[in-house]
Amino acid sequence: MRLKIKEWLTSRSSSTRQVRNELFFNHATGHTSVLVVRNAWQDNVINPKTETLQVFYNDFLGASIGDGQILIGSTVAGGLHLSQDFDIPDIDEITHKSKALGMALDESDEVFMVEAAWMFLYCIKCSAAGETLVRYDRDFSQFETVPSIDCVLDDWWQMVTAERRD
């Protein structure tokens, strides 16, 4: 999971601007994404349990992709309140809510991303074989392995650009 999220968003944006530690990405689709960058000391940071997420969250604290169609949970305890009057929950809250929505999790599993109004939940599952990115589909109550986060974002991007052409 070596996705460089800032570069991914920049490459799909018609313009960007920064307000304090919030980077705004305007997409030609009409959607806006916000990446909260880690540019100063931040109190109350939740350290992800998995090595995969520790590396993933190295440069940012949370994100809203496509006007909240995809939320990447915050590593700041209590979540983040964006200047757009929008909240990104923290990863502990996302994990707790995911369990309440019926997602069976082991103690070492870490939910960090949600898509389509909590229809799809993404977590890192740990096993003796290592860490694996999985998607939980609430409609079918089942898990499936996902190759990478950029595959999730690329699928979303294909969907919104196809909608724009229709």
N, C-alpha and C positions, 0 to 999 in steps of 0.2 A: 504494500500500500504506500508507495512512494509518490503518490499524486501531489503535485504542486498546485494546490487549489487556486492560488492567486493567478498563476500563469494560465490555468484552464479557464478561469472566468475572464481574464483579460483577452484571451484569444477569441472569445465569443461575444465581445462587447463592442458597441459602437462608440461608447465614451465611458470614462471613469472619473471619479472625483473622490477626494478624501475629506472627511469632516472628523476632526480629532482622530480616534483610532478606528473609525468606520470607513471602509472603502466601499463605495457604491459603484456598481457595474450596470450600465444601461445596455440592454440587449435590443437588437433590431426587431425582436419579436414583441417588444413593448413591455417585457418583464424587467424587473430590477432585482439584482442580487446584492446582498450586503455581507461583507467579510469583516469581522472584528479582529484586527491585527494585534499582535502582541508586540507593542513598541515601547513599553515601560513596565516597571514593576507592577504587578497586580496582586492584591491581597486576596485571600480566600480561594486560592486556586485548588481545584480537585485534580489530583494526579491520577491519570488513568492507570488501571491495574495492568493492562496488557502492553507489551512492548510495541506492538503495532500501533496502538493509539497514542502512546507517548511520542513516537516519531511523527505520526500524522498531525498532532496538535502542536508541534514544535513552534510554528510561526503565527498561529492564530488562536483565538479564544472561542469561536463559534461562527456560524454562518446561516444566512437565509438565502436559499437559491430560488430564483424565479418567483418572487413575491410570496415566499413561504411555502411553495409547493414541496420543497425539500428543506428540512431543518437539520443542521448539524449542531448537535447539542453543545452547550457552553461548558467549558471547564472551570468557570467561575461559579462558586457555590451560590445558589439562589438564582442563577441564570443571569441573563443580560437584558437590559431594557434599551432598545435601539431608539435613535432620535426620530425614527418614523412612527413612534408610539406603538412599537411591536416588541414582543418578548420572545426570547429564545430560552427555553428551559435548560437547566444544567443536566449533565449526563446521569447524575443520580436520580433526578426527577423523571427523566425519560425512562430509565430502567424500572423505577417504581410503577410508573403509569403503564408501561408495557406489560408488567406482571399482572396488573389490575385488568388489562384488556385480554388476558388469557394466554400470554406468551410464556411458555414453560422455559425457565432459565436455570442453569446451574449457578452456583455461587460465584464461579470465576468468569461467567459470561458478562459482557459489557455492551449494553445498548447505547448507541451514540447518534443514530440518524433515523429520521422518520420521513416518510414520503406520502403524498396524497392524503392529507388529513388523517394521519396515523393508520392508513390502510396497510402500508408496508413498513416494517420495523427492521432495522439493520443492527447486527451486533457482531462482536468478535467472540467466537466460541473457542474455548481452550480445551485441548485434549493432549494425550501423550504424544500425538503426532505433530502438535504445534497449534498455531492460531489460524482460524479460518473465518473469513467474512461470510455471513449468512444473512438471508432475507427471510423474514417471517411474513407470510401472507395471512392476514386476519380472516379473509373470506373463506379460505380453505384450511385454516389452522395448521399450516405446514411450513417447514423450513426448506430452503434450497440454498446451495452454495453459490456464491457470486464471485466471479473471478477477481474483481477489483472495484474500488469506488468509482474510478473513472468510467467503467462500464455502466454503472448506475447513472452517472451524470450524462454520459453520451446518449443513453437510451432516452433520458428526459429531454435532452436537447433535440434529438431526432423527432420526438413527439411534438414539441412546441413549434418547431420549424415546419413540420408537416401541417399542423393546424393553421399556421399562418398562410400556407400556400392554398389551403382549401377555401 
